[in-house]
Amino acid sequence: MTDDMDLDALLAQAAATPVAPSAALTARILADAQAVQPRPQAKVVPSRPRPGVLAWLSDLAEGLGGGRAVAGLSLAGVAGLFLGVADPSALQSLSTLIAGDLTSVEHMDLLPATDILWTEN
């Protein structure tokens, strides 16, 4: 029990005497931090606005985060539309496959209600 009291006393003594870094150390840290900061670059603004729908779409894509962000949003939208249209019975047969009923693997149709999307009228 005395060990705990001694430890508490040591921790209280350490908390009572804070140690501040020297001025030279602080100056070196701040100089290193200033050296690795990115320098702001002036953005070149075109002298006249670009007319047309493609310019508007380009500005929209840039505002959304660039081509990769637009591609990801498009993929998410198409996947969401597909999942909204697809019949949930495919998930039921997939869960049957995962659960262990391996006898119906040959007859399993993962996209049962999407044949209407692939046929011509």
C-alpha positions in Angstrom: 0.0 0.0 0.0 2.9 2.3 0.6 4.1 1.8 -2.9 0.9 3.3 -4.3 1.2 6.3 -2.0 4.8 6.9 -3.0 3.8 6.7 -6.7 1.0 9.2 -6.1 3.4 11.5 -4.4 5.9 11.3 -7.3 3.2 11.9 -9.9 1.8 14.9 -7.9 5.3 16.3 -7.7 5.9 15.9 -11.4 2.6 17.6 -12.2 3.5 20.5 -9.9 6.7 21.3 -11.8 6.0 21.7 -15.5 8.9 21.5 -17.9 8.9 24.1 -20.7 11.0 23.6 -23.8 13.9 26.0 -24.3 13.6 29.0 -26.6 16.2 27.6 -29.0 14.2 24.3 -29.3 11.0 26.2 -29.9 12.6 28.3 -32.6 14.1 25.3 -34.4 10.7 23.5 -34.3 8.9 26.6 -35.7 11.6 27.1 -38.4 11.2 23.4 -39.5 7.4 23.8 -39.6 7.7 26.9 -41.7 10.0 25.2 -44.1 7.6 22.4 -44.9 4.5 24.5 -45.3 3.2 24.5 -48.9 3.6 27.8 -50.7 0.3 29.1 -52.1 0.2 29.3 -55.9 -1.7 31.9 -57.8 -4.5 30.4 -59.9 -4.5 31.5 -63.5 -7.9 32.9 -64.3 -8.9 33.0 -68.0 -9.4 36.4 -69.4 -12.8 35.6 -70.7 -15.3 32.9 -69.7 -15.6 29.8 -71.8 -19.0 29.6 -73.4 -21.1 26.4 -73.7 -22.4 23.4 -71.9 -19.1 21.6 -71.8 -17.5 24.5 -69.9 -20.4 24.3 -67.4 -19.9 20.6 -67.0 -16.2 21.0 -66.6 -16.7 23.6 -63.9 -19.3 21.3 -62.2 -16.9 18.4 -62.2 -14.1 20.6 -60.8 -16.4 21.8 -58.1 -17.3 18.2 -57.1 -13.6 17.2 -56.8 -12.4 16.3 -60.2 -12.8 13.4 -62.6 -12.3 10.7 -60.0 -15.0 12.1 -57.7 -17.5 12.4 -60.6 -16.7 8.8 -61.7 -17.3 7.5 -58.1 -20.6 9.4 -57.8 -21.7 8.1 -61.2 -20.9 4.5 -60.2 -22.7 4.9 -56.9 -25.7 6.3 -58.7 -25.8 3.5 -61.3 -25.4 0.9 -58.5 -28.2 2.5 -56.5 -30.5 2.5 -59.4 -29.7 -1.1 -60.2 -30.3 -2.2 -56.6 -33.5 -0.3 -56.6 -34.8 -2.0 -59.8 -33.4 -5.5 -59.1 -35.6 -8.1 -57.6 -34.7 -9.1 -54.1 -35.2 -12.8 -54.7 -31.6 -12.9 -56.0 -30.4 -12.0 -52.5 -32.5 -14.8 -51.1 -30.9 -17.4 -53.4 -27.4 -15.9 -52.7 -28.0 -16.2 -49.0 -29.1 -19.8 -49.5 -25.8 -20.4 -51.3 -23.8 -18.9 -48.5 -25.8 -20.8 -45.8 -24.6 -24.1 -47.3 -27.3 -25.4 -49.7 -24.8 -26.3 -52.5 -27.2 -28.5 -54.4 -28.8 -25.6 -56.3 -25.6 -23.9 -57.5 -26.2 -24.9 -61.1 -29.7 -23.5 -61.1 -29.1 -20.3 -59.3 -30.0 -17.1 -61.1 -28.4 -14.0 -59.5 -30.3 -11.5 -61.6 -33.8 -13.0 -62.0 -35.7 -9.8 -62.8 -33.2 -8.0 -65.0 -33.9 -9.9 -68.2 -36.5 -7.2 -69.1 -33.6 -4.7 -69.1 -31.6 -6.6 -71.6 -34.3 -7.6 -74.1 -35.5 -5.6 -77.0 -39.2 -5.0 -77.7 
